[in-house]
Amino acid sequence: MNGTDTTTTTYEHATPRERASRGRAARSRVPRSAHGVFAPAADRPDPVEILEDQSGSRLPELVPLRYGRMTESPFRFFRGAAALMAADLATTPATGLRAQLCGDAHLLNFRLLASPERRLMFDINDFDETLPGPWEWDVKRLAASLAIAGRGNGFGTAQRTRVVRATVAAYRRAMEEFAGMRTLDVWYARIDADELYATLSARIDARSRRRMSAALTKARTRDHLQALDKLAAVVDGELRITPDPPLIAPLDTLLPGVERKHLEDQLRQLVDRYAQSLPADRRALLAQYRVVDMARKVVGVGSVGTRCWVILLLGRDADDPLLLQAKEAQTSVLAPFAGAAAQANQGERVVAGQRLMQAAGDMFLGWERVEGIDGSERDFYIRQLRDWKAIPQADLMSPQVMRLFGRTCGVSLARAHARSGDRIAIAAYLGRSDAFDRAIARFAEAYADQNERDCAALGKAVEEGRVRAESG
C-alpha cells in the first residue's frame, strides 16, 4: 500500500480494542521496517521541472530569488522542495491510517508562538501544505530535515542517527500516551514554553541554557509593536510601511497610479470580507481598526513568489497598531497524491488544518478569495504578522541540543496528529519497540542523499542558464 490510499479514519463507533487491532493489522500489510527504504522511482520526474511548474503560478520577478535561496545549502533547498518530497513520499509504503498533516513538517516549522491567552507555547507554525494524508509522511519529512540540518552542522552519521531516532521515539511514546487519554484531554494538551525550559534546562550545558532563555525573552518582545518599529516609520506625519526592496515593497513603489488604486481597493475589500470568516467577537475587534498602508512581502524559502501582503491597521491612534499578513494559498503539494481538499477555498483549507492541528491559534486567523488586477481569483489566508514568534536557529545547534529539540518536535507532531487521526490505531502500529525509529533513521539518511542530488541539479540548472537565481 502506498501514499495514494484515500482511506479515511472511521473509528467513531469502534472500541479501543478494535481500533488497536486495526493498527496492529496494518503491520502485516506494511511492516515497520519497510519505512526504512527509499529509492527514487525509475520514472521520477526531473526535480527542476517540478520546481519550474510551481513557479508558473508565482510572481515571475521573485522566482529568481526563490532559486537563489534554495541553492544556498541543501537544507535551504529542502525547505523549498516540499513538492519534490510529496511526490517521493507517495511512492513509499503507507499504513492506510490517516490524519490531518502539516504537509511541510521540517524542523524550522516548529517554534515558539503565542496563545490568545498570552501564554508562550511550542507548536507547529506553517500550514500552507496542510491536508489529510498518511501520518507517516509528516514524520518522514521531519526526520529528513533533521538529518539534512545535521549534515550542514557537520554532525557525524552516528550523531545524526541518534537525533532522528530520539525524535521518532518521542513521537511514538507521545502517541502511546495520547492513545490512553480521554478525547478532550488530547485536545487540551499543549506544550508550555516555560515548562519546556524548566524540563530541558537540566539536560543542556550552560551556553545552551543561556541561548534558550534568551530565545524565550526575545520571543515575548517579537510582537506587533516590535514589528511596527522594524517595518514602519512616520512619513509626512503619517505612519507608513518602510520600503526594503525586494523584500518589502509598498504599493506606491510597485504599480502606477490606476493599477495601484485598483489593487489597494482589492486589499481593503480583502480585509473587510475576510472578517466574515472570524467569530463574531473577533469581527467586532477587527472593526475597531482602519487600514492605513499595505506592502508586498517576500517570505520564507518555499513560499517565495507567492503573493503575500503586509497590511498596517491602526486602532485608537498611531500607538495602537495591528499588522496583518495576507498570504496566498495555493493547492497543497500533497493534493495530487493524498486527494483534493474538502474546502473549495485554499485559504480555508489552510485555516481548517491549522485550527485542527495547533493547540492555540492566532485570534485573527481567517480566509478570503479576491480578484487580482489581472482578473484571476486567488485565495488568501490572513493572520497577524508577528505574535511572540521565535524561529529556531538550526545552524547553532549542537548534537545534544538538536536531539532535545527533535524530541520536542516529535511530541508536538504526535499531539497534532492525535487530534484528527486514530491515535489508538497509530500507537498500536508503532508499538513499544524501536523498530519504527530505526527504520525512519535509515530513511532520513537515504532521503538526505537524494536531497543533495536534487540541490546539485538545481545548482547545475542555474550554471547552465536554464533557470535564473538571485541572492538576497
N, C-alpha and C positions, 0 to 999 in steps of 0.2 A: 504494500500500500504506500502511495506517495502523497505529496502535499496537495494534489488536486482533489483529494477526497473532500466532499462537502457535507459529510455527516454532521448534523447539529447536535448539541448537547441536550438530551432529553432524560432528565433524571428526577423531575418534579415528584413523580409518584413512585419512585423506586426506593427501596430501603437502603440504608447504608451498606448492608451486606451485599445487596445486589449491585450497588454502584462499585464497591470494591472488587467484586467478581468481574465486572466489566473491565476494570483496569488491569487485573491480573491476566485476563484472557487476551488482552492486547499484546502481552509479552510473547504469546505463541505465534502471533502474526508478525510482530516486529520485536525481535529480541533487543534488549537494551544495548548489547554490544554492536548491533547493526548501525547505531548512530555514530560510531567512531570512524566510519568510512566516508571519504569524499574523493571523488574522481570526476573531473569535468566531463560532461556528456560529449559524445563524439560529434554531435551536431550543435555544440554550444555556440551561440551567436558571438560575433566579434564584439568584445566589450566596448570598443569605441563607437560602434554603430548604435548600441543601446543608449549610450550617453548622448549621442547626437540626436537620436529620436526624441529623447527627453527635452533636449534643447530647442526642438522645433516649436514648442509651445511657450518658450520663455522670451524675455526681452533680449533681442539679439545683441544689443550693446553691452549687456552684462555677462553674456555667456563666456567670453574670453577670461573674465575674472574668475568665474567658476572653475574653468580648467586650470587657471593659474594656481588657485588654492589647492586643487586636487593633486597637482604634480609636485607640491612641496614635500610630501612624505607619503609613505604607504599608509600611515594612519589617517592622514587628511584625505587621501584617496578613498579609503574605506568609508569615511564619513559621508562622502558624496556618492557612494556606489550602492545605495540600498536597492536600486532596481536590479543591478547585476546579481546581488546576493539573493534577492527574491526569486529570480529565475533559477539560480543554483539550488536553493532550498527546495524548490518544487520537484527536483529530481531525487531528493533524499527520502529515506523511509519516514513515514509518519504514522502515529499510533491510531489516528481517527478520532482522538479526543481533542476538542476544540475549545478555545477561549477567546476573549477579546484580546487582540495583540497590539502592542505598541507599534510594531512594524519596523522600527528603527532603534532597537534597544541596545545601542552601543553605550560604552561606559560614560561618555560625556553627556548623555541624555538622562543621567541620574544626578540630581543636585539638590541643594538646599532651596526651599521656597516657602512662602508664607501661606498660612491658612487664613480664611476670613476672620478668624478669632484672634489674629495676630500672634500665632504661635509659629515658630520656625520648625519646618518639617523637612524630612528627607524623602524624596519621591521621584517618580518618573516625570519628565517635563515635556518631552516633544511627542506629539501625536499626529503629525502630518500624514503618516502612513497607516494609521490605526485601522484595523479591520478584524473581524472574526477569522480565525485560522488555526492551524496546528500549534499548540502551545510550545512545542519544542523549537519552532522557528525563532522565537524571541530568545530562548536560552542559547541557541547556537550563535545568534548574532552577538549577544553579549559576550559569550566565551571567545569568539573570534576577535572581538575588539580588544579584549584583554591580552590575548596572545600577540596581536599586532602592536599594541602600545608597549608591551613588554619588550618586544624586539627593538622598538625605537629607543627604549631606555637602556639597551644593552644587556638585558637580563639573559642569562643562560637558559637552555632548554628546560633543565630541571626546575629552575625558578619559575619560569612561565607555567609549567605544568602544575606546580603547587598552587599558583594563583588561580588558574582555571578550575582545578579540582576543588579548591576551597570554596569558590563561588558557586559551583554546581551543587556541592554538598549542602551549602547553606540554603539554596533553593529547595532541594529535596527535603531537608529536615523541616524547613518552614512549611512546606506543603503538607507534610505529615501532621504538623501541629495544627494547621488550619483545617485539615480534614476532621480533626477531633473537636473542633469548636462549633458552637451554635452559629447559625447563619448570621444573625445580627452582630455577633461578636466579631465575625470576619469583617463585616462592613465598618465596624467601629475601629478596627485595628489601624494603627499608623505608627510611623517612626518619628518620634520627637527628637529634634536635633540636640537639645541639651542632655537628654537621657542617653543618646547615642555617644555624645562626647564623654560622658561620665563612664560609660561602659568601655570605650576604646582607649581612653587616656592611659589606663594602666598597662596597656599592651603595646604601646609605641614609645619611642625614645623621646627625650626632652625636646629635640628640634622639631619633630613631627607634631608633638603636643602644642608647641607654640604656633606652628602653622595652622593647625586645626582650630585652635582658639581664635586666631586672627581671622580665619575664614568665617567663623560664626559671627564675630563682631562686624566684619565687613559686610556680610550678608544683610545684617539689620540696618546698615546705612544705605544699601542699594535700593532705595525706594523711589517714588515718583519725584520727590524733591531733589534728590541727588541726581536723578536722570535729567531733571529740568536744568540744573546748574551746568550739566555737561552738554546738553543738546540745544539750549535756547539762550537768547540774550535780548535785552531791550534795544530796539531799533526805532529811532524817531518816536520815542515814547510808547511804543507798542512791543509786547513780548512776541518774539519770532524765533522759529527754529533756525539754528545756525548752519549754513552750508558746510559740508565736508565732502566734496565730490571725490570719487563717485559714490561714496558710502552713504552720505546724506545729501539729498538734492531737493530743496524746496520747490514748490510748483513753479514759482516765477523764474527759476533757472532751467526748467525742463522744457516748457512749451511757450509758444507765442500767445498773445492775449486771448483770442477767441477760444482756442483749444484749452488753454489753461482754465478759463472761466467755466467751460463745459465740464472739465474734469473736477474742478473744485465743487461744482454743483452736485456731481455724482457722488463725491465722497461725503458731502454734507448729507445727502439723502441716505447714504450707506449708514451713517451714524444714527439718523432718525429712524430708519426702518429696522435696523438690527436690534433696536431696543425691544421690538416685539418678541424677540427670542429670549428675552430676560424675564425672570419672575417679576411680579408686579412691584415689589418693593424696590428692586434694582432699577426698574424703569423710572420710578419716582426719583430715585437718587440721580440717575443719569440726566434726567430732565432739568436738574438744577445747574447743569454745566452748559456752556456755549462753545462752539468751535471757533478758534481764533487763527489757527495755522495748520498746515499739513506739509509733509515732505515724503519723498520716496526713500526707502531704507534698504540697504543691502544686508542680508542676514545669513549667518552660518556658512556652510560649505555646500551641502546638497541642495539647499533652497535658493542659492544664488541664481538670479534670473527670473524667479517668480516675482509677482508683483506684491510688494509689501509697502505699506504706508504707515507713517507715524502721524498721529492726529493729536494736536495740542488743544485741550479744552481748559477753560477757566470757570471756576465757580463764583465764590463771593467777590474775589478780586485777583490781582496778579500773584498773590501769595497763596492762592488756592487752586493749584493746577491738577489736571488729570491727563496723563499720557496714555493713549490707546494705540495699539498696533493692530492694523487690519492686514492680514496675511492671506494671500491667495491660496486656496485649497484645490489641488488638482486630484485626479483619480489616484488612489493608493497604488503603489508599485506592487502590492500583493494581489490586487484585484484580478489580473489575468490568471492567477494560479489558485487563489483561495475563494474566488467568487465575488460578484459585484456587491457593493454596499446596499444595505436596506434603505438608506437615505438617498433621495434624488439630489439633494444639495450636498456637495462635498464638504462645505463648511460645517453643515450639520453633522456629517459623518465624523469629522474631527472632534466636534464638541461632544457628541454622544459617546465616542470612545474615551475621551478624556474624563468625562464625568463617571464613566463606568470603571475606569482603572485607577484614577487618582483618589487618594484618601481625602484630600482637601483641595478644591479647585478655586480658580480665580472668580471672584464675585462678579466681574464684568464679562465673563466668557459667553459669547454668543455668535451668531452667524447671519449672513445675508447674501443675496445674489444681486449683482449690479451689472448694468450695461456699460462697457468701456467706450472710449472715444472712437474705437474702430467698429462699434456696433455689436461686438460679440459679448455674450453674457459670461460672467466669471463669478465663481463662488469664493467667499471670504469667510474666515473666522476672525473674531475680534477679541482681544484680551488686553489687560494692562501691559504696558511696555516692560516695566520692571517692577517687581514687588518682592523685595527681600530675596533676590535670587543670587546664587553663587555657583559658578561653574568649577568643577574640579580641575586641577592642573595635573594632568596625567604625566607630563614630562618631568615633573618634580617628585614623583612617587618612587620610593624605594620598593623592593620586592615585598617587604613586610607591610608597608602601607597599602600598596596595591592589593595585596591579598585581603587585608581587612576591609578595604573599600569594596572589593569584589563581593565579599560576603554580604555586606550591607545591600549592595545592588541585588544579589540573589534573593535575599529576604523580601526586598521591596517588590521585585518582579513576581515572586510567588504570591504575595498578598494581592497584587493586581490581578493575576490570573485566577486566584481563588474566588474573586468576587463574581466572575462570569462563567468560568469553566467548572467542570465537575471535579472539585478539589479532592473528593474521596477516591474517584477513579484514577486521577493523575497520581495521587500519593501511593495508591496500591500498585500502579505500574512501576513507579520509581523504586518502591521497596526500601529496605533499610541497608542493603549492601551498597558498595561504592561502584557497582558495575556501570551505572549510567554516568557517573562522574568521570571514570576513566575513559569511557567512550567519547564523551564530549571533549575531553582534553586532547585526544588524538584528532578529532575533527577540527578543533581550533587550530592546531598546528598545520594540518593539511590545507585548511582554508587560508591561513596566513600566507602559505606558499603561493596559492592561487591569486591572492590579492596583490602580492608583489609582482607577479607576472602581468596582471591587468594594469597595475600602476605603470610598469615599464612600457606596456603597449600604448598607453595614453601619452607618455613622455616621447615615445618614438613618433607618434602621430603629430605631436607638436613640432618636433625637429624636422619632420618631412613636410611641414606646412599643410597637413591635412586638416588640422584644427588650429586655432589661434589661442594662445594663452597670454594673460596679462597678470602681473603680480600686483598685490595690494590687498 
